[in-house]
Amino acid sequence: MHNSTLVLVRHGQSAWNAKNLFTGWKDPELTDKGRDEAAEAGKILAAARFSFDVAFTSDLQRAQETLRIILEQLGQTGLETFANKALNERDYGDLSGLNKDDARAKWGEEQVHIWRRSFDVPPPGGESLKMTAERVLPYYEAEVVPHLNAGKTVLVAAHGNSLRALIMALEGMTPEEIIKRELATGAPIIYRLDANGAPVDRTEYEGGAPQVTALAA
């Protein structure tokens, strides 16, 4: 029995994404392209006849604006929505605001790669993916799971790394697997959950036609 549905969307392109800057907890707005990506996500969900019971987002405007645009496309602008910094992007600390090429010039390509793609090595003054998971998952369990347990359809609009932390837990992935997982901006990821809250399958829309992957419960 399929009990509930969880939809995850990474925010559309931000002004700092476009400039190749480390963003983290900084708060740039969406670009026109980012707004278009959010609208496209909304159109995909509308075409699939989604109607949400509740939505969650981060404390940062690029995720909140993505959610707002999606809900406009769905005709659900009055939906109950919760915003919390627990769902923020991972904090890049001293790298925040730096161009990624400049950071490589300063610290070396290998070191920057380790900071970006290791599971438990934080950049100076910032968070690792492991540290990000340690705030995302308790919030998810406390605030989101009760809605899923009640059989609701839930939308989460957040960030690449906060969503990676969530996907890692949902799919039982290893640190090595999750750090290789790329999430496209504005591409819905849909999980159907069983009565125990375990994912039955995952539907992704990146690049057009929906791709459904069965998941071991």
Secondary structure by P-SEA (a helix, b strand, c coil): cccbbbbbbccccccccccccccccbbbbbcaaaaaaaaaaaaaaaaacccccbbbbcccaaaaaaaaaaaaaacccccbbbbbcccccccccccccccaaaaaaaccaaaaaaaaccccccccccccaaaaaaaaaaaaacccaaaaaabbbbbbbbcaaaaaaaaaaaacccaaaaaaccccccbbbbbbbcccccccbbbbcccccbbbbbbcc
